[in-house]
Amino acid sequence: MNDFGINEMIEMQKALQERYKDQWKPICPDRGKDQLLWMIGEIGEVIDIIKKHGGEKASQDEVLRETLIEELADVLMYYNDVLLCYRISAEELKQSYISKFEKNMKRW
């Protein structure tokens, strides 16, 4: 896996949602808030690792780094669920990202 992009992650999330469709609530705009809250929880777990161990140790210690990366993957999974909830395509995200980047490049 050389390049791992939004489209691939979204397809994986669709497969995960399909796999557990009988156990999980369906992906829809009304579920977006819940997915955002779960994502914030995962971000908290990332922050806890860094707060407890420091950034250097979290990035260099093999076990902590693995845990850090796993928690960041959880954040991305919920992030992609949010994209699915609001039917935001990779192309829409790309265009908005580029626009925001260009604004930020001129900001200061």
C-alpha positions as a printed Julia matrix, in Angstrom:
108×3 Matrix{Float64}:
   0.0    0.0    0.0
   1.97   2.97  -1.27
  -0.72   5.62  -1.15
  -3.64   5.38   1.23
  -6.25   7.98   0.4
  -9.69   9.13   1.41
 -11.46   7.08  -1.28
  -9.89   3.86  -0.05
 -10.7    4.67   3.58
 -14.31   5.54   2.7
 -14.75   2.24   0.85
 -13.37   0.38   3.86
 -15.79   2.22   6.15
 -18.68   1.34   3.84
 -17.66  -2.33   4.06
 -17.46  -2.1    7.85
 -20.87  -0.46   8.06
 -22.32  -3.12   5.76
 -20.77  -5.9    7.84
 -22.42  -4.63  11.04
 -25.62  -3.17   9.57
 -27.74  -5.43  11.77
 -25.94  -4.29  14.95
 -25.15  -0.62  14.27
 -27.4    2.31  13.52
 -27.43   3.2    9.82
 -25.14   5.89   8.47
 -27.22   9.01   7.89
 -27.05  12.75   8.62
 -28.82  12.29  11.97
 -26.01   9.97  13.1
 -23.27  12.45  12.21
 -23.27  14.1   15.64
 -22.78  10.75  17.36
 -19.89   9.87  15.07
 -18.29  13.26  15.76
 -18.59  12.69  19.49
 -17.02   9.22  19.17
 -14.22  10.8   17.1
 -13.61  13.39  19.83
 -13.34  10.53  22.33
 -10.68   8.9   20.18
  -8.83  12.21  19.87
  -8.88  12.31  23.67
  -7.17   8.92  23.75
  -4.45  10.26  21.41
  -4.01  13.29  23.65
  -3.82  11.09  26.77
  -0.92   9.12  25.3
   1.02  12.28  24.55
   0.07  13.95  27.84
   1.13  10.95  29.94
   4.31  10.08  28.07
   5.34  13.18  26.1
   5.54  13.6   22.37
   9.1   12.36  21.99
   8.5    9.11  23.85
   5.15   8.55  22.11
   6.84   8.89  18.73
   9.95   6.85  19.56
   8.93   4.11  21.98
   7.84   1.16  19.83
   4.86   0.1   21.96
   3.6    3.62  22.6
   4.01   4.54  18.93
   1.97   1.52  17.88
  -0.79   2.51  20.32
  -0.64   6.14  19.14
  -1.0    5.09  15.51
  -3.87   2.74  16.35
  -5.74   5.53  18.13
  -5.14   7.86  15.18
  -6.56   5.16  12.9
  -9.67   5.13  15.13
  -9.93   8.91  14.68
  -9.74   8.48  10.91
 -12.37   5.74  10.95
 -14.86   7.99  12.72
 -13.84  10.91  10.48
 -14.68   8.84   7.43
 -17.97   7.79   9.01
 -18.77  11.49   9.37
 -18.04  12.01   5.68
 -20.41   9.14   4.91
 -23.11  10.5    7.25
 -23.16  13.82   5.44
 -22.51  12.29   2.0
 -19.33  14.32   1.5
 -17.34  12.95  -1.41
 -13.58  12.81  -1.63
 -13.75  15.28  -4.51
 -15.8   17.77  -2.46
 -13.36  17.42   0.42
 -10.41  17.9   -1.91
 -11.84  21.09  -3.4
 -12.65  22.52   0.02
  -9.21  21.54   1.33
  -7.47  23.23  -1.59
  -9.58  26.36  -1.15
  -8.84  26.5    2.58
  -5.14  25.88   1.93
  -5.02  28.77  -0.53
  -6.75  31.09   1.99
  -4.29  30.04   4.7
  -1.32  30.61   2.41
  -2.38  34.26   2.09
  -3.43  34.74   5.69
  -0.2   36.03   7.27
